[in-house]
Amino acid sequence: QVQLVESGGGLVQAGGSLRLSCAASGRSFSNYGMGWFRQVPGKEREFVARISRNGGSAVYADSVKGRFTISRDNAKSTVYLQMNNLKPEDTAVYYCAARRGSYGYSAPEDWGYWGQGTQVTVSS
């Protein structure tokens, strides 16, 4: 198992930037694909970004492509989400997720481990 703890959320003005971090505890962090998802009240959790086990490949939702960057540091057992040019519609609770093996899934139900979430609020 892995335990995930997100940090770095907060309030930011539209057009600003924020970097989220997700610290993982447990063995063999490099064996897990990692991802970020977000959710607002009354809506389904949606995929944001995911990254392969060695950090060599990444996939983004169309809504964040070109603005967000996912990265990981396996030596620190940490995954990051750099968010630039933030928009009010990015406001959500952001969740870090992990799955053993391949990162190649976008559906939340395909991810087995979740952090507690961190709130990101973008004001206009």
N, C-alpha and C positions, 0 to 999 in steps of 0.2 A: 504494500500500500504506500501511497504518498499522501502527505498533507500539504495543502496549498494555502498560502496567506497572501492576499493582495494588499497593496498599499499605493499611495500616490494620487488617489482621487481627490476631488475638491471642486471649488467654484472657479470658473475662468470665463473671461469675456470672449465673445465670438471673435474668431480670428486668432486666438491665442493658442498656446501649446501646453501640453501636459504629458508627463511620462508615468505610466503605471508599471509597477513591479509586482512580480509574483514569486515568492520564495517557497521552494519545495523542500520538504524533509522526507527522509526515507532513502532507501537504497536505489542505486542505479538510475539516477535522474536521466541519463542519456538514453535509457531504454524507452522513454516515453515521448510520444508526440505531444506537443503543447498547443493550446489554443486560447483565444479570447472570445467571449460571447457577451452580449448585453441584453438587458431586459428593462422594459418600462411597465408600470402598472397596467393591467388589463390586456397586455399583448404577450405573444409568445416570445420566448427567448430566441435570439437570432445570432447567427454566426457573424463574427467580425474578422478574425484572422487566425491562421494556424501555421505552425512551423514544424519542420521535420526534426527527427531526433538529433541529427548533427548540425542543425541550423542551416543546411545548405539549400533548402527549398522553403518557400512560403506561399500561401494563398490568401487572398483578401476578398472580402465582400465588395461588390461593385460600389456600394455606398461610401466606402472608406478608401478605396484604391487611389493611390497617389497622395493621400493625406496621412495615413497611418503606416507605421513600420513595426513589425514584430521582429524580435531578436531574442537570442538566448545565450547564456553563458553557462556552459555545463560545469565548468570548474567551480562556479558559485551556486549551482543548482537554482538558477533564477531565469525567468523569462520576462521580457519587457514589452510594453506597447507604447511606442512614441506616437503621440497624437498631435498633429499640426493642423493649422487652419480649422480649428474646431467650429462647429455650427450648433445652433440650438437643438437641432434634431439629433445630435449626438448625445444629448442628455439621457442618461440611463444608469442603472447599476451594471457595472462591468464585472464579469466573472472570469477567473482563470480556470482552465480545465486541462486535464491530462488523460491520456489513454496509453495503455501499454502497446507498443508496436507502432504500426503505421499511423501517420498523421492525416491520412487521406479521406477524412470524413467531415461533413459540415453539419450534420444533424446533431442536436444536443444529446439525443438518446444514445448516440454511438460513443459518447464520452463518459468514462466511469468515475472520474474524480473531479471534485469541484471545490473551489475556494468559497469563502463567505460572501464575497462581493465587495466592491467599493463604489461609492456614489460619485458620478461625474455630472456636474451641472454646468451648462454653458448658457450664459446670459447674453441677451441682445442689447 
